Amino acid sequence: MYDHGYGVDPYAYQPPARPSRTAGFLRTVLSVLVLIVLVVLLSWGLRTFVFQAYEIPSGSMEETIMPGDMVFSEKITYYGSDPKPGDIVTFEDPDPEHSGRILIKRVIATGGQTVDLQDGRVYVDGQLQDEPYTRGEPSFPLTPYYGLTIDYPYTVPEGGLWVMGDNRTNSQDSRYFGAIKKSSVTGKAIFIYWPLTDVGPL
């Protein structure tokens, strides 16, 4: 049936209604908000479960890691294994006066092993350690923080780690605060990514 000008032809082409500017703006805002939420969640997930970036504030790991270096500490390795001697780890400072601070040191001994310091040298289970990263600096005992006693030879408790800075004459480490808890480790330092002059694996 055709309409000869007396009404509207129901079969005639009708252009689609254009969305209002308000609806388009709201959709854009919603898309941006969803994108921001996804980015925040992704960033949180990576930092919580995969890796964390840290800036090194002190010289306790010189010359391996220099003050101002930026390092990546990854967390995946220790989901399936424990830290071992030689690993450079980041961990929560056990000193009650600096709760929440993150430190970085090298693992020297693990739970059940015995550490001894003799004539500035480090022995683990009676074996003299080859430590080229110290550049020959002596490893003398330190005065522990108030209320703590460390006697040598020192047996690392199960679930603990004995950690020391590579810069043995300028590092407050397990000689100062004792063995750290394995559970306090936040990751394994694997790479220096800044500055460019220091970029490289650890």
Secondary structure, DSSP 4 states (H G I P E B T S, - for coil): ---SSSS--TTS--PPPPPPHHHHHHHHHHHHHHHHHHHHHHHHHHHHHTEEEEE--SSTTTTTS-TT-EEEEE-SHHHHS---TT-EEEEE---GGGTT-EEEEEEEEETT-EEEEETTEEEETTEEP--GGGTT------PPPTT----SSEEPPTTEEEEE-SSTTS--SHHHH-PEEGGGEEEEEEEEEESGGG-EE-
